[in-house]
């Protein structure tokens, strides 16, 4: 477990020491939900870690899908990442800005396409700046590189997969996979509106709610909690860490925090429902549960 945690989380001190290495590629994966009033790309342009490029979650996606930021195909991903100068042998380090928590989505995307040399900067830009480390507004360019992408279907779930999962049995214990919903409690309960247009509010029947912010320490710049605290978050939600897990959320971004937290605890096989509530809440064939007002 310690090895996986060290593999997946990079401290600000480690990154500062590694700046300038040609095999280290830094990505700002910040993303903000609609209506937040924030522009991640503009914020990156004003201030980012030296050498960082912007990973556009809304741009590096399947543009033919009506759903937001669905995964692109493997060839399209490889082409885009290669144009960014990231090669298959490079070590990718992803961070995000305060209030984002999207770096795990970028981390998961690289793993979906077969790249394991990827990590999240613990504490992100907030911790980096709090420590007085240098930032810049200068653009970053790298020579084109060769990136080979191999799709790992076991790390991705579709609505069809989760509908079939519900049919495995009437009780959660009989289902093949446990679904963890990383939205806030009000949205999970169906008592607060979604940031995107949806026809129905609520959650996937039998899913368990662990808001993404339960995994991080807001008082320590959003650094990830230690393994004992992460394990408690799963246990308190009634999730068996030894069983199959799927992360879900509003549109598949913070859903990756379940996969990342589980990875820190030794699990490298946790999937993400890419469409999440943006898809589930707009279909007619998807059952929902909703708390009483």
C-alpha positions as CSV (number, residue, x, y, z in Angstrom):
1,X,0.0,0.0,0.0
2,X,2.8,2.4,0.9
3,X,4.3,1.8,-2.6
4,X,1.1,2.7,-4.4
5,X,0.6,5.8,-2.3
6,X,4.2,6.9,-3.0
7,X,3.7,6.2,-6.7
8,X,0.5,8.2,-6.9
9,X,1.2,11.2,-4.7
10,X,4.1,13.6,-5.2
11,X,4.9,16.2,-2.6
12,X,5.6,19.8,-3.5
13,X,9.2,19.3,-2.3
14,X,9.7,16.4,-4.6
15,X,8.3,18.2,-7.6
16,X,10.4,21.3,-6.8
17,X,13.5,19.1,-6.8
18,X,12.6,17.6,-10.1
19,X,11.8,20.8,-12.0
20,X,13.7,20.9,-15.3
21,X,14.0,17.2,-15.8
22,X,13.1,16.4,-19.4
23,X,11.2,13.2,-18.4
24,X,8.9,15.1,-16.0
25,X,5.8,16.6,-17.6
26,X,3.6,18.8,-15.5
27,X,-0.1,19.3,-16.2
28,X,-2.6,21.7,-14.7
29,X,-5.8,19.7,-14.7
30,X,-8.0,22.3,-13.1
31,X,-11.7,22.1,-13.8
32,X,-14.7,24.1,-12.5
33,X,-18.4,23.2,-12.7
34,X,-20.8,25.3,-14.8
35,X,-22.0,28.4,-12.9
36,X,-18.9,28.7,-10.8
37,X,-17.8,31.8,-12.5
38,X,-14.3,30.5,-12.9
39,X,-12.3,29.9,-16.1
40,X,-9.7,27.3,-15.6
41,X,-7.8,28.0,-18.8
42,X,-7.7,31.7,-18.0
43,X,-6.5,31.1,-14.5
44,X,-3.7,28.8,-15.9
45,X,-2.7,31.5,-18.3
46,X,-2.3,34.0,-15.4
47,X,-0.5,31.7,-13.0
48,X,0.9,28.2,-13.2
49,X,3.8,26.1,-12.0
50,X,6.9,26.5,-14.2
51,X,6.8,24.0,-17.0
52,X,3.1,23.1,-16.6
53,X,0.8,22.7,-19.6
54,X,-3.0,23.0,-19.3
55,X,-4.9,19.7,-19.6
56,X,-8.3,20.7,-20.9
57,X,-10.8,18.2,-19.5
58,X,-13.6,19.8,-21.7
59,X,-11.4,19.7,-24.8
60,X,-9.5,16.4,-24.6
61,X,-12.7,14.4,-24.9
62,X,-15.1,12.7,-27.2
63,X,-16.5,15.7,-29.0
64,X,-19.2,13.6,-30.8
65,X,-20.9,12.8,-27.4
66,X,-23.7,14.9,-26.2
67,X,-22.4,14.3,-22.7
68,X,-19.8,16.5,-21.1
69,X,-16.1,15.5,-21.3
70,X,-16.5,11.9,-22.1
71,X,-13.3,10.0,-22.7
72,X,-11.8,10.3,-26.2
73,X,-10.8,7.3,-28.2
74,X,-7.3,5.9,-27.6
75,X,-5.9,7.1,-30.9
76,X,-7.2,10.6,-30.4
77,X,-5.8,10.7,-26.9
78,X,-2.4,9.5,-28.0
79,X,-2.3,12.1,-30.8
80,X,-3.2,15.0,-28.4
81,X,-0.8,13.9,-25.7
82,X,2.0,13.4,-28.2
83,X,1.4,16.9,-29.6
84,X,1.8,18.2,-26.1
85,X,5.3,16.7,-26.0
86,X,4.4,13.9,-23.6
87,X,5.9,10.5,-24.4
88,X,5.2,7.0,-23.2
89,X,8.3,7.0,-21.0
90,X,7.6,10.4,-19.3
91,X,6.4,10.8,-15.7
92,X,3.3,12.9,-15.7
93,X,2.5,15.0,-12.6
94,X,-1.0,16.6,-12.4
95,X,-2.1,19.3,-10.1
96,X,-5.2,21.5,-9.8
97,X,-6.2,24.9,-8.4
98,X,-8.0,25.4,-5.2
99,X,-11.7,24.4,-5.4
100,X,-11.1,22.1,-8.3
101,X,-10.2,18.5,-7.2
102,X,-10.0,17.5,-10.9
103,X,-6.4,16.2,-10.9
104,X,-7.6,12.7,-10.1
105,X,-9.7,12.7,-13.2
106,X,-6.6,13.5,-15.3
107,X,-4.7,10.8,-13.4
108,X,-7.4,8.3,-14.1
109,X,-7.6,9.2,-17.8
110,X,-3.9,8.5,-18.3
111,X,-4.3,5.1,-16.5
112,X,-7.3,4.3,-18.6
113,X,-5.0,4.7,-21.6
114,X,-2.3,2.4,-20.2
115,X,0.0,5.0,-18.7
116,X,1.0,4.2,-15.1
117,X,3.8,6.8,-14.8
118,X,1.3,9.4,-13.6
119,X,0.8,11.0,-10.2
120,X,-1.1,13.8,-8.4
121,X,0.7,16.7,-6.7
122,X,-0.4,16.6,-3.1
123,X,-2.0,19.9,-2.1
124,X,-1.8,21.2,-5.7
125,X,-1.3,24.8,-6.6
126,X,-2.6,26.0,-3.2
127,X,0.2,24.3,-1.3
128,X,2.8,25.1,-3.9
129,X,2.0,28.9,-3.5
130,X,1.6,28.8,0.2
131,X,5.2,27.5,0.4
132,X,6.4,30.5,-1.6
133,X,7.4,28.4,-4.6
134,X,7.7,30.1,-7.9
135,X,4.9,30.4,-10.5
136,X,4.8,31.9,-13.9
137,X,2.5,33.1,-16.7
138,X,5.0,32.0,-19.4
139,X,3.6,29.4,-21.8
140,X,5.2,25.9,-21.9
141,X,6.1,24.2,-25.2
142,X,7.7,20.7,-25.7
143,X,8.8,19.0,-28.9
144,X,6.3,16.5,-30.2
145,X,6.7,13.1,-28.7
146,X,5.4,9.6,-29.3
147,X,2.7,8.5,-26.9
148,X,1.1,5.0,-27.2
149,X,-2.3,4.6,-25.7
150,X,-3.8,1.2,-24.9
151,X,-7.4,1.3,-23.6
152,X,-8.1,-0.5,-20.3
153,X,-11.9,-1.1,-20.4
154,X,-11.9,-2.5,-16.8
155,X,-11.4,1.0,-15.5
156,X,-14.5,2.5,-17.2
157,X,-18.2,1.9,-16.7
158,X,-21.2,2.8,-18.8
159,X,-24.9,3.2,-18.0
160,X,-25.5,-0.2,-19.5
161,X,-23.0,-1.7,-17.1
162,X,-24.6,-0.1,-14.1
163,X,-28.1,-1.1,-15.1
164,X,-27.0,-4.6,-15.5
165,X,-25.3,-4.4,-12.1
166,X,-28.6,-3.4,-10.5
167,X,-30.2,-6.5,-12.0
168,X,-27.7,-8.8,-10.3
169,X,-29.8,-8.8,-7.2
170,X,-32.4,-6.9,-5.1
171,X,-29.9,-6.2,-2.3
172,X,-26.7,-4.3,-2.5
173,X,-24.8,-7.2,-1.1
174,X,-25.9,-9.4,-4.0
175,X,-24.7,-6.9,-6.6
176,X,-21.4,-7.3,-8.4
177,X,-20.1,-3.8,-7.8
178,X,-20.5,-1.1,-5.2
179,X,-21.2,2.3,-6.5
180,X,-19.7,5.3,-4.6
181,X,-21.3,8.7,-5.4
182,X,-18.9,11.6,-4.8
183,X,-21.4,14.4,-5.1
184,X,-22.3,16.5,-2.1
185,X,-25.0,15.1,0.2
186,X,-27.8,17.4,-1.0
187,X,-27.3,16.5,-4.6
188,X,-27.0,12.8,-3.8
189,X,-30.3,13.0,-1.9
190,X,-32.0,14.8,-4.7
191,X,-32.7,17.8,-2.5
192,X,-30.4,20.3,-4.3
193,X,-30.2,21.1,-8.0
194,X,-27.5,19.9,-10.3
195,X,-25.2,22.3,-12.0
196,X,-26.2,20.9,-15.4
197,X,-29.7,20.4,-16.8
198,X,-31.2,17.1,-15.7
199,X,-34.7,15.7,-15.8
200,X,-34.5,13.8,-12.5
201,X,-32.7,14.3,-9.2
202,X,-31.4,11.6,-6.8
203,X,-28.9,8.8,-7.0
204,X,-28.3,5.3,-8.4
205,X,-30.2,2.8,-6.2
206,X,-28.0,1.3,-3.6
207,X,-25.1,3.7,-4.2
208,X,-23.2,5.1,-1.2
209,X,-22.4,8.7,-0.7
210,X,-18.8,9.8,0.0
211,X,-18.5,13.5,-1.0
212,X,-15.1,14.0,-2.7
213,X,-14.1,16.5,-0.1
214,X,-14.2,13.8,2.6
215,X,-10.9,12.5,1.1
216,X,-8.9,15.7,1.4
217,X,-7.9,18.0,4.2
218,X,-9.2,21.5,3.5
219,X,-7.2,22.9,6.4
220,X,-3.9,21.6,4.8
221,X,-4.3,23.0,1.3
222,X,-6.4,20.1,0.1
223,X,-3.7,17.5,0.7
224,X,-4.9,13.9,0.7
225,X,-5.8,12.4,4.1
226,X,-3.7,9.5,5.4
227,X,-4.6,5.9,4.6
228,X,-6.3,5.4,8.0
229,X,-8.7,8.3,7.4
230,X,-9.4,7.3,3.8
231,X,-10.2,3.8,5.0
232,X,-12.6,5.2,7.6
233,X,-14.4,7.3,5.0
234,X,-15.1,4.2,3.0
235,X,-16.1,2.2,6.1
236,X,-18.4,4.9,7.5
237,X,-20.3,4.9,4.2
238,X,-20.8,1.2,4.3
239,X,-18.4,0.4,1.5
240,X,-16.4,-2.8,1.6
241,X,-12.9,-1.9,0.3
242,X,-12.3,-5.6,-0.5
243,X,-15.2,-5.7,-3.0
244,X,-15.5,-4.3,-6.6
245,X,-16.0,-0.5,-6.7
246,X,-17.2,2.1,-9.2
247,X,-17.0,5.9,-8.7
248,X,-19.8,8.2,-9.9
249,X,-20.6,11.9,-9.5
250,X,-22.2,14.7,-11.6
251,X,-20.2,14.3,-14.8
252,X,-17.4,11.9,-14.2
253,X,-14.8,14.3,-12.8
254,X,-14.8,14.0,-9.0
255,X,-15.9,10.4,-9.5
256,X,-12.2,9.7,-10.0
257,X,-11.5,10.6,-6.4
258,X,-13.0,7.3,-5.4
259,X,-10.6,5.5,-7.8
260,X,-7.7,7.6,-6.5
261,X,-8.4,7.2,-2.8
262,X,-8.8,3.4,-3.3
263,X,-5.5,3.4,-5.3
264,X,-3.8,5.0,-2.3
265,X,-5.2,2.1,-0.2
266,X,-3.8,-0.6,-2.5
267,X,-6.5,-0.9,-5.1
268,X,-5.5,-0.4,-8.8
269,X,-8.7,-1.7,-10.4
270,X,-11.5,0.8,-9.3
271,X,-13.6,2.0,-12.3
272,X,-15.3,5.3,-13.0
273,X,-18.8,5.7,-14.5
274,X,-17.9,8.3,-17.1
275,X,-21.4,9.6,-17.9
276,X,-22.4,9.8,-14.2
277,X,-25.5,11.8,-13.3
278,X,-25.3,14.0,-16.4
279,X,-26.3,10.8,-18.2
280,X,-28.2,8.8,-15.6
281,X,-30.4,11.7,-14.6
282,X,-31.4,12.4,-18.2
283,X,-32.4,8.8,-19.3
284,X,-35.8,7.2,-19.0
285,X,-34.6,3.7,-18.4
286,X,-32.4,4.4,-15.3
287,X,-33.9,3.8,-11.9
288,X,-33.3,6.4,-9.2
289,X,-33.7,6.8,-5.5
290,X,-34.4,10.1,-3.9
291,X,-34.7,11.1,-0.2
292,X,-37.9,12.7,1.1
293,X,-37.8,16.4,1.3
